[in-house]
Amino acid sequence: MITISLCSIAFRSEPIESLIPKIAEIGFDAVEVFGDHIEGRGDPELASIRELAAEHEVQILAMSPYLALTRGAAEYAESVERVKRFLHYGQVLGCRNIRTFTDVGPRGINSRSVTPALWEQGIRGLRQITALDRTFQFLLETHPFTLADTLDSTQRILGEVGAANLKVLYQPSTRAFAQAGMIECWRALKRDVVHLHLQNVQQGADGWVEEGELDLAGFLQALRAEGYAGSVSVEYCWNNIPWERVKSAYDFVARHAGAAR
């Protein structure tokens, strides 16, 4: 069965402590925690968040900090230090998945514009952070303004990094993947895909999961038919989404993919 999660970035101005009960009430199995919701928290606070999630039977599925490995030396170094902090947060939270970028937009370096030197810097960074703790999985998100923005570049990254704990967080709404075929690209990557982000688009902008231009119903049904047993997060990146829309998105995913509960 597919585990259904919510990205807490949609409510980044609200404490994670107040989100977890709402997420549980809707029926979500898990939460993907926006980095700012836990950055700088001490161990007692993190332990309390872990206990709250357990009380509500909500898995802390992944932590989502932002990294920039293909910019200057200072941002590279800070990204490595950020990963080290999140490794500690994960130990306390009981979460061993870290969402991973090589860069972050709209200034981020993509696979079309990258120089050979910056490509090697991105690969070196991924090798470095995945080696920090092999018991953690680093979920490389397919995303614009990063090196993992096409099927070919994502496959190349996996091959060159060569780390068993580097996995793929597949976002089928990323333009290159949507144009090439969401399910076809998933099939090409599925050996390494452990998690997905579900978004939709409407007239070139972000849209509601259940109402946009992409056939996410067909995509989810295909995943289910082909035995995908990982997780999927509903992700809205703009702030303060109406909770009725979150509930509608959950119902849509549960109907087409099947809920773990």
FIZAKE-30224 format. One record per residue (C-alpha): residue number from 0; residue in three letters; x, y, z. Coordinates in pm, 1 decimal, decimal comma, always signed. Example, Ala and Ser with C-alpha at 12.3 -4.5 7.8 and 13.67 -1.06 7.14 Angstrom:
BEGIN
<torlum:0 lotor:ALA u:+1230,0 v:-450,0 w:+780,0>
<torlum:1 lotor:SER u:+1367,0 v:-106,0 w:+714,0>
# end
This chain:
BEGIN
<torlum:0 lotor:MET u:+0,0 v:+0,0 w:+0,0>
<torlum:1 lotor:ILE u:+111,2 v:+354,9 w:-67,9>
<torlum:2 lotor:THR u:+179,3 v:+578,7 w:+232,6>
<torlum:3 lotor:ILE u:+12,4 v:+920,2 w:+195,9>
<torlum:4 lotor:SER u:+190,4 v:+1222,3 w:+341,8>
<torlum:5 lotor:LEU u:+153,6 v:+1599,8 w:+352,3>
<torlum:6 lotor:CYS u:+439,7 v:+1846,0 w:+304,8>
<torlum:7 lotor:SER u:+421,9 v:+2089,1 w:+594,2>
<torlum:8 lotor:ILE u:+565,1 v:+2370,8 w:+378,9>
<torlum:9 lotor:ALA u:+205,6 v:+2463,4 w:+290,1>
<torlum:10 lotor:PHE u:+167,7 v:+2583,6 w:+650,2>
<torlum:11 lotor:ARG u:+516,1 v:+2717,7 w:+713,9>
<torlum:12 lotor:SER u:+387,6 v:+3004,1 w:+929,6>
<torlum:13 lotor:GLU u:+218,0 v:+2757,4 w:+1166,9>
<torlum:14 lotor:PRO u:+409,5 v:+2545,2 w:+1422,3>
<torlum:15 lotor:ILE u:+448,0 v:+2179,4 w:+1333,0>
<torlum:16 lotor:GLU u:+297,3 v:+2095,3 w:+1673,4>
<torlum:17 lotor:SER u:-38,1 v:+2240,3 w:+1568,9>
<torlum:18 lotor:LEU u:-24,7 v:+2078,6 w:+1223,0>
<torlum:19 lotor:ILE u:+22,8 v:+1717,4 w:+1327,4>
<torlum:20 lotor:PRO u:-324,2 v:+1672,9 w:+1488,6>
<torlum:21 lotor:LYS u:-491,1 v:+1831,1 w:+1183,1>
<torlum:22 lotor:ILE u:-294,1 v:+1608,9 w:+946,6>
<torlum:23 lotor:ALA u:-397,6 v:+1303,0 w:+1146,6>
<torlum:24 lotor:GLU u:-763,1 v:+1406,2 w:+1156,1>
<torlum:25 lotor:ILE u:-778,7 v:+1424,2 w:+776,8>
<torlum:26 lotor:GLY u:-632,7 v:+1074,3 w:+751,1>
<torlum:27 lotor:PHE u:-276,2 v:+1125,3 w:+633,6>
<torlum:28 lotor:ASP u:-34,6 v:+850,0 w:+731,3>
<torlum:29 lotor:ALA u:+268,6 v:+1075,9 w:+750,0>
<torlum:30 lotor:VAL u:+414,1 v:+1425,3 w:+737,9>
<torlum:31 lotor:GLU u:+712,0 v:+1552,3 w:+540,4>
<torlum:32 lotor:VAL u:+855,1 v:+1822,7 w:+763,0>
<torlum:33 lotor:PHE u:+961,0 v:+2154,3 w:+607,2>
<torlum:34 lotor:GLY u:+1313,6 v:+2232,9 w:+724,6>
<torlum:35 lotor:ASP u:+1221,3 v:+2560,9 w:+893,2>
<torlum:36 lotor:HIS u:+970,5 v:+2378,2 w:+1113,6>
<torlum:37 lotor:ILE u:+1256,3 v:+2206,4 w:+1297,6>
<torlum:38 lotor:GLU u:+1569,4 v:+2410,3 w:+1221,1>
<torlum:39 lotor:GLY u:+1722,9 v:+2532,9 w:+1545,8>
<torlum:40 lotor:ARG u:+1497,6 v:+2323,8 w:+1771,2>
<torlum:41 lotor:GLY u:+1659,7 v:+2166,6 w:+2075,0>
<torlum:42 lotor:ASP u:+1645,5 v:+1797,9 w:+2159,2>
<torlum:43 lotor:PRO u:+1358,8 v:+1829,6 w:+2412,8>
<torlum:44 lotor:GLU u:+1141,0 v:+2005,3 w:+2153,7>
<torlum:45 lotor:LEU u:+1226,6 v:+1750,7 w:+1886,1>
<torlum:46 lotor:ALA u:+1151,9 v:+1463,7 w:+2123,2>
<torlum:47 lotor:SER u:+817,1 v:+1624,0 w:+2203,8>
<torlum:48 lotor:ILE u:+736,7 v:+1648,5 w:+1830,6>
<torlum:49 lotor:ARG u:+824,8 v:+1280,6 w:+1790,2>
<torlum:50 lotor:GLU u:+597,6 v:+1187,7 w:+2080,3>
<torlum:51 lotor:LEU u:+313,5 v:+1401,1 w:+1944,0>
<torlum:52 lotor:ALA u:+341,1 v:+1234,5 w:+1602,6>
<torlum:53 lotor:ALA u:+341,7 v:+888,6 w:+1761,5>
<torlum:54 lotor:GLU u:+38,0 v:+979,3 w:+1971,6>
<torlum:55 lotor:HIS u:-152,0 v:+1071,8 w:+1655,0>
<torlum:56 lotor:GLU u:-13,5 v:+777,6 w:+1455,8>
<torlum:57 lotor:VAL u:+153,3 v:+1009,5 w:+1204,3>
<torlum:58 lotor:GLN u:+490,6 v:+897,5 w:+1071,5>
<torlum:59 lotor:ILE u:+760,4 v:+1162,8 w:+1040,7>
<torlum:60 lotor:LEU u:+844,6 v:+1053,3 w:+689,2>
<torlum:61 lotor:ALA u:+1115,0 v:+1295,6 w:+577,0>
<torlum:62 lotor:MET u:+1283,5 v:+1624,6 w:+659,2>
<torlum:63 lotor:SER u:+1308,9 v:+1886,4 w:+385,6>
<torlum:64 lotor:PRO u:+1594,4 v:+2134,6 w:+417,1>
<torlum:65 lotor:TYR u:+1728,4 v:+2335,0 w:+120,9>
<torlum:66 lotor:LEU u:+2078,9 v:+2272,1 w:-10,3>
<torlum:67 lotor:ALA u:+2295,4 v:+2454,1 w:-264,4>
<torlum:68 lotor:LEU u:+2589,6 v:+2244,0 w:-377,2>
<torlum:69 lotor:THR u:+2652,2 v:+2411,1 w:-715,6>
<torlum:70 lotor:ARG u:+2704,7 v:+2771,1 w:-604,1>
<torlum:71 lotor:GLY u:+3001,6 v:+2922,5 w:-427,4>
<torlum:72 lotor:ALA u:+3221,8 v:+2759,6 w:-166,0>
<torlum:73 lotor:ALA u:+3040,8 v:+2931,5 w:+121,5>
<torlum:74 lotor:GLU u:+2696,3 v:+2797,3 w:+27,1>
<torlum:75 lotor:TYR u:+2844,1 v:+2453,9 w:-41,1>
<torlum:76 lotor:ALA u:+3002,5 v:+2447,2 w:+304,5>
<torlum:77 lotor:GLU u:+2686,0 v:+2572,9 w:+474,0>
<torlum:78 lotor:SER u:+2482,7 v:+2305,0 w:+293,2>
<torlum:79 lotor:VAL u:+2710,5 v:+2033,0 w:+429,8>
<torlum:80 lotor:GLU u:+2679,9 v:+2178,6 w:+779,3>
<torlum:81 lotor:ARG u:+2301,8 v:+2194,8 w:+738,6>
<torlum:82 lotor:VAL u:+2294,5 v:+1825,7 w:+649,3>
<torlum:83 lotor:LYS u:+2495,1 v:+1749,1 w:+964,0>
<torlum:84 lotor:ARG u:+2236,1 v:+1933,2 w:+1173,1>
<torlum:85 lotor:PHE u:+1951,6 v:+1746,5 w:+1006,9>
<torlum:86 lotor:LEU u:+2122,2 v:+1414,5 w:+1066,5>
<torlum:87 lotor:HIS u:+2106,2 v:+1498,5 w:+1435,8>
<torlum:88 lotor:TYR u:+1744,5 v:+1615,8 w:+1410,9>
<torlum:89 lotor:GLY u:+1658,2 v:+1289,5 w:+1238,4>
<torlum:90 lotor:GLN u:+1819,1 v:+1085,0 w:+1514,0>
<torlum:91 lotor:VAL u:+1597,5 v:+1254,9 w:+1772,5>
<torlum:92 lotor:LEU u:+1282,6 v:+1254,5 w:+1556,0>
<torlum:93 lotor:GLY u:+1322,6 v:+893,3 w:+1445,0>
<torlum:94 lotor:CYS u:+1334,2 v:+998,4 w:+1079,7>
<torlum:95 lotor:ARG u:+1602,1 v:+874,6 w:+840,5>
<torlum:96 lotor:ASN u:+1501,2 v:+1045,1 w:+515,3>
<torlum:97 lotor:ILE u:+1641,4 v:+1382,3 w:+407,4>
<torlum:98 lotor:ARG u:+1504,3 v:+1556,4 w:+96,9>
<torlum:99 lotor:THR u:+1803,9 v:+1658,8 w:-112,0>
<torlum:100 lotor:PHE u:+1870,2 v:+1923,8 w:-378,8>
<torlum:101 lotor:THR u:+2187,6 v:+2012,9 w:-566,5>
<torlum:102 lotor:ASP u:+2064,2 v:+2372,7 w:-584,7>
<torlum:103 lotor:VAL u:+1750,6 v:+2575,1 w:-536,6>
<torlum:104 lotor:GLY u:+1572,0 v:+2810,2 w:-774,9>
<torlum:105 lotor:PRO u:+1512,5 v:+3045,9 w:-931,7>
<torlum:106 lotor:ARG u:+1891,0 v:+3108,1 w:-938,6>
<torlum:107 lotor:GLY u:+1968,7 v:+2739,9 w:-925,5>
<torlum:108 lotor:ILE u:+2194,6 v:+2571,6 w:-1179,5>
<torlum:109 lotor:ASN u:+2013,9 v:+2324,9 w:-1404,6>
<torlum:110 lotor:SER u:+2149,5 v:+2042,2 w:-1619,0>
<torlum:111 lotor:ARG u:+2133,6 v:+2249,2 w:-1938,0>
<torlum:112 lotor:SER u:+2338,0 v:+2543,2 w:-1810,8>
<torlum:113 lotor:VAL u:+2581,7 v:+2364,4 w:-1579,0>
<torlum:114 lotor:THR u:+2953,4 v:+2379,5 w:-1654,3>
<torlum:115 lotor:PRO u:+3169,8 v:+2066,7 w:-1620,3>
<torlum:116 lotor:ALA u:+3328,1 v:+2211,6 w:-1307,0>
<torlum:117 lotor:LEU u:+2993,0 v:+2281,7 w:-1141,6>
<torlum:118 lotor:TRP u:+2861,8 v:+1938,9 w:-1240,6>
<torlum:119 lotor:GLU u:+3159,1 v:+1778,4 w:-1068,0>
<torlum:120 lotor:GLN u:+3103,3 v:+2002,8 w:-766,7>
<torlum:121 lotor:GLY u:+2743,2 v:+1883,8 w:-740,6>
<torlum:122 lotor:ILE u:+2848,2 v:+1518,6 w:-767,9>
<torlum:123 lotor:ARG u:+3122,1 v:+1571,9 w:-509,5>
<torlum:124 lotor:GLY u:+2870,4 v:+1731,0 w:-273,7>
<torlum:125 lotor:LEU u:+2626,4 v:+1441,8 w:-305,0>
<torlum:126 lotor:ARG u:+2905,3 v:+1192,9 w:-244,1>
<torlum:127 lotor:GLN u:+3013,8 v:+1389,1 w:+62,0>
<torlum:128 lotor:ILE u:+2674,6 v:+1422,2 w:+227,1>
<torlum:129 lotor:THR u:+2563,3 v:+1064,1 w:+157,6>
<torlum:130 lotor:ALA u:+2886,8 v:+942,2 w:+319,4>
<torlum:131 lotor:LEU u:+2815,7 v:+1131,8 w:+642,6>
<torlum:132 lotor:ASP u:+2574,7 v:+861,3 w:+762,3>
<torlum:133 lotor:ARG u:+2490,6 v:+560,8 w:+547,7>
<torlum:134 lotor:THR u:+2193,5 v:+474,4 w:+770,1>
<torlum:135 lotor:PHE u:+2009,9 v:+779,5 w:+632,3>
<torlum:136 lotor:GLN u:+1852,6 v:+795,0 w:+288,3>
<torlum:137 lotor:PHE u:+1903,4 v:+1111,8 w:+85,2>
<torlum:138 lotor:LEU u:+1604,9 v:+1168,4 w:-141,3>
<torlum:139 lotor:LEU u:+1718,8 v:+1348,6 w:-456,4>
<torlum:140 lotor:GLU u:+1419,9 v:+1549,7 w:-577,1>
<torlum:141 lotor:THR u:+1361,1 v:+1583,1 w:-950,0>
<torlum:142 lotor:HIS u:+1307,7 v:+1956,8 w:-972,2>
<torlum:143 lotor:PRO u:+1366,9 v:+2260,5 w:-1195,2>
<torlum:144 lotor:PHE u:+1675,9 v:+2474,2 w:-1123,4>
<torlum:145 lotor:THR u:+1869,7 v:+2166,7 w:-1008,5>
<torlum:146 lotor:LEU u:+2088,2 v:+1911,6 w:-1184,0>
<torlum:147 lotor:ALA u:+1812,7 v:+1650,2 w:-1142,7>
<torlum:148 lotor:ASP u:+1572,7 v:+1823,9 w:-1379,5>
<torlum:149 lotor:THR u:+1554,9 v:+1560,9 w:-1657,7>
<torlum:150 lotor:LEU u:+1545,0 v:+1183,0 w:-1674,1>
<torlum:151 lotor:ASP u:+1890,2 v:+1164,2 w:-1833,6>
<torlum:152 lotor:SER u:+2054,7 v:+1395,4 w:-1580,4>
<torlum:153 lotor:THR u:+1893,1 v:+1216,4 w:-1285,4>
<torlum:154 lotor:GLN u:+2014,2 v:+879,0 w:-1408,8>
<torlum:155 lotor:ARG u:+2360,1 v:+1023,4 w:-1467,3>
<torlum:156 lotor:ILE u:+2373,4 v:+1160,7 w:-1112,0>
<torlum:157 lotor:LEU u:+2277,7 v:+825,3 w:-961,7>
<torlum:158 lotor:GLY u:+2546,5 v:+652,4 w:-1165,2>
<torlum:159 lotor:GLU u:+2823,6 v:+899,4 w:-1089,9>
<torlum:160 lotor:VAL u:+2751,8 v:+935,0 w:-718,6>
<torlum:161 lotor:GLY u:+2724,7 v:+559,4 w:-678,6>
<torlum:162 lotor:ALA u:+2581,1 v:+570,0 w:-325,9>
<torlum:163 lotor:ALA u:+2327,4 v:+306,3 w:-222,2>
<torlum:164 lotor:ASN u:+2164,2 v:+557,1 w:+15,0>
<torlum:165 lotor:LEU u:+2100,0 v:+814,2 w:-259,9>
<torlum:166 lotor:LYS u:+1741,3 v:+755,1 w:-368,5>
<torlum:167 lotor:VAL u:+1498,3 v:+943,8 w:-591,0>
<torlum:168 lotor:LEU u:+1213,3 v:+1167,4 w:-481,1>
<torlum:169 lotor:TYR u:+1018,1 v:+1172,4 w:-806,1>
<torlum:170 lotor:GLN u:+812,4 v:+1481,6 w:-884,3>
<torlum:171 lotor:PRO u:+622,4 v:+1397,8 w:-1204,4>
<torlum:172 lotor:SER u:+496,9 v:+1754,6 w:-1252,4>
<torlum:173 lotor:THR u:+852,4 v:+1875,3 w:-1326,2>
<torlum:174 lotor:ARG u:+819,8 v:+1993,5 w:-1686,7>
<torlum:175 lotor:ALA u:+1071,4 v:+1762,3 w:-1852,3>
<torlum:176 lotor:PHE u:+917,3 v:+1456,9 w:-1686,8>
<torlum:177 lotor:ALA u:+560,0 v:+1559,1 w:-1760,9>
<torlum:178 lotor:GLN u:+647,3 v:+1618,2 w:-2124,5>
<torlum:179 lotor:ALA u:+839,1 v:+1291,4 w:-2159,2>
<torlum:180 lotor:GLY u:+560,8 v:+1096,2 w:-1988,9>
<torlum:181 lotor:MET u:+511,1 v:+1083,1 w:-1613,6>
<torlum:182 lotor:ILE u:+465,4 v:+707,7 w:-1589,4>
<torlum:183 lotor:GLU u:+732,9 v:+628,5 w:-1849,3>
<torlum:184 lotor:CYS u:+991,8 v:+831,1 w:-1655,9>
<torlum:185 lotor:TRP u:+883,6 v:+668,3 w:-1332,1>
<torlum:186 lotor:ARG u:+935,3 v:+326,0 w:-1486,2>
<torlum:187 lotor:ALA u:+1286,4 v:+425,4 w:-1591,9>
<torlum:188 lotor:LEU u:+1369,2 v:+535,9 w:-1235,7>
<torlum:189 lotor:LYS u:+1149,1 v:+309,0 w:-1025,6>
<torlum:190 lotor:ARG u:+1433,3 v:+93,0 w:-895,6>
<torlum:191 lotor:ASP u:+1553,4 v:+401,5 w:-704,9>
<torlum:192 lotor:VAL u:+1223,8 v:+585,3 w:-636,7>
<torlum:193 lotor:VAL u:+1113,4 v:+563,4 w:-273,5>
<torlum:194 lotor:HIS u:+903,4 v:+877,8 w:-247,3>
<torlum:195 lotor:LEU u:+699,7 v:+1113,0 w:-467,5>
<torlum:196 lotor:HIS u:+575,5 v:+1471,3 w:-457,3>
<torlum:197 lotor:LEU u:+230,7 v:+1520,1 w:-600,2>
<torlum:198 lotor:GLN u:+159,0 v:+1858,9 w:-756,2>
<torlum:199 lotor:ASN u:-48,6 v:+1971,3 w:-1050,2>
<torlum:200 lotor:VAL u:-38,6 v:+2267,1 w:-1288,2>
<torlum:201 lotor:GLN u:-304,1 v:+2498,4 w:-1426,1>
<torlum:202 lotor:GLN u:-222,3 v:+2739,3 w:-1711,9>
<torlum:203 lotor:GLY u:+149,6 v:+2719,8 w:-1633,6>
<torlum:204 lotor:ALA u:+111,7 v:+2781,6 w:-1261,2>
<torlum:205 lotor:ASP u:+69,1 v:+2556,0 w:-958,9>
<torlum:206 lotor:GLY u:-275,8 v:+2401,6 w:-945,6>
<torlum:207 lotor:TRP u:-487,9 v:+2193,8 w:-711,5>
<torlum:208 lotor:VAL u:-380,6 v:+1830,2 w:-710,2>
<torlum:209 lotor:GLU u:-721,3 v:+1696,5 w:-809,6>
<torlum:210 lotor:GLU u:-812,2 v:+1961,3 w:-1069,2>
<torlum:211 lotor:GLY u:-506,1 v:+2050,5 w:-1277,7>
<torlum:212 lotor:GLU u:-398,6 v:+1970,9 w:-1631,0>
<torlum:213 lotor:LEU u:-192,5 v:+1661,3 w:-1546,7>
<torlum:214 lotor:ASP u:-363,9 v:+1323,1 w:-1529,6>
<torlum:215 lotor:LEU u:-258,0 v:+1247,3 w:-1175,7>
<torlum:216 lotor:ALA u:-547,8 v:+1006,9 w:-1128,5>
<torlum:217 lotor:GLY u:-418,0 v:+790,6 w:-1412,3>
<torlum:218 lotor:PHE u:-63,0 v:+824,8 w:-1282,5>
<torlum:219 lotor:LEU u:-157,7 v:+708,4 w:-932,4>
<torlum:220 lotor:GLN u:-363,5 v:+422,1 w:-1068,5>
<torlum:221 lotor:ALA u:-67,2 v:+307,0 w:-1277,5>
<torlum:222 lotor:LEU u:+163,0 v:+320,4 w:-974,3>
<torlum:223 lotor:ARG u:-81,7 v:+112,8 w:-776,4>
<torlum:224 lotor:ALA u:-125,2 v:-139,3 w:-1058,2>
<torlum:225 lotor:GLU u:+252,2 v:-178,4 w:-1092,2>
<torlum:226 lotor:GLY u:+301,2 v:-241,1 w:-722,7>
<torlum:227 lotor:TYR u:+460,5 v:+82,1 w:-602,2>
<torlum:228 lotor:ALA u:+477,3 v:+50,4 w:-223,8>
<torlum:229 lotor:GLY u:+659,9 v:+369,7 w:-132,4>
<torlum:230 lotor:SER u:+519,4 v:+702,0 w:-20,5>
<torlum:231 lotor:VAL u:+369,0 v:+1010,4 w:-182,1>
<torlum:232 lotor:SER u:+339,8 v:+1361,1 w:-37,7>
<torlum:233 lotor:VAL u:+76,6 v:+1612,4 w:-136,4>
<torlum:234 lotor:GLU u:+283,6 v:+1927,1 w:-183,0>
<torlum:235 lotor:TYR u:+155,0 v:+2282,9 w:-203,3>
<torlum:236 lotor:CYS u:+435,9 v:+2536,6 w:-192,6>
<torlum:237 lotor:TRP u:+228,3 v:+2846,0 w:-139,4>
<torlum:238 lotor:ASN u:+133,2 v:+2931,9 w:+216,9>
<torlum:239 lotor:ASN u:-183,6 v:+2877,3 w:+418,8>
<torlum:240 lotor:ILE u:-376,9 v:+2645,1 w:+189,0>
<torlum:241 lotor:PRO u:-743,4 v:+2609,3 w:+293,8>
<torlum:242 lotor:TRP u:-774,3 v:+2288,9 w:+492,5>
<torlum:243 lotor:GLU u:-1072,2 v:+2182,1 w:+284,4>
<torlum:244 lotor:ARG u:-839,9 v:+2176,2 w:-18,1>
<torlum:245 lotor:VAL u:-590,1 v:+1963,8 w:+174,2>
<torlum:246 lotor:LYS u:-871,0 v:+1722,8 w:+262,4>
<torlum:247 lotor:SER u:-983,8 v:+1715,6 w:-100,2>
<torlum:248 lotor:ALA u:-631,3 v:+1634,7 w:-214,8>
<torlum:249 lotor:TYR u:-601,0 v:+1356,5 w:+42,7>
<torlum:250 lotor:ASP u:-931,6 v:+1204,4 w:-67,0>
<torlum:251 lotor:PHE u:-818,0 v:+1217,8 w:-430,1>
<torlum:252 lotor:VAL u:-488,5 v:+1040,5 w:-358,5>
<torlum:253 lotor:ALA u:-650,1 v:+780,7 w:-132,3>
<torlum:254 lotor:ARG u:-915,5 v:+704,7 w:-391,1>
<torlum:255 lotor:HIS u:-673,6 v:+651,8 w:-676,4>
<torlum:256 lotor:ALA u:-369,6 v:+512,4 w:-497,7>
<torlum:257 lotor:GLY u:-509,0 v:+340,8 w:-191,0>
<torlum:258 lotor:ALA u:-434,4 v:+446,1 w:+165,0>
<torlum:259 lotor:ALA u:-205,0 v:+258,6 w:+403,5>
<torlum:260 lotor:ARG u:-452,6 v:+282,5 w:+690,9>
# end
